[in-house]
Amino acid sequence: MGYSLTEFAQVLPSAMRDWTVSGGPDIWRVSDRAGESIAVITTLPQAARALGALRIPVLRVEIVLLCTSLALAEEFSRRFERGFHRGGG
């Protein structure tokens, strides 16, 4: 992902809205309102991408879904994608 670890840490809790996000900065756990684990997210900063003088941070993100409900997994994916979507032209 084109995020720094600091940016990721700022976006993740708001992307998950009313779900609980704990841990960080390398390992995050997402739980629903009942406290059931939904996912574990592991982050690892990588070398920045260089486009001329521009430097873009790179963060390796691995997600392991712990939930057994397809609906819950899809809701997690929807929240994650919407929360981390960056607009474009």
Sequence and secondary structure as in RCSB ss.txt:
>XXXX:A:sequence
MGYSLTEFAQVLPSAMRDWTVSGGPDIWRVSDRAGESIAVITTLPQAARALGALRIPVLRVEIVLLCTSLALAEE
FSRRFERGFHRGGG
>XXXX:A:secstr
    HHHHHHHHHHHTTTSEEEE SSEEEEE TT  EEEEEEEEEEEEEEETTEEEEEEEEEEEE    HHHHHH
HHHHHHHHH     
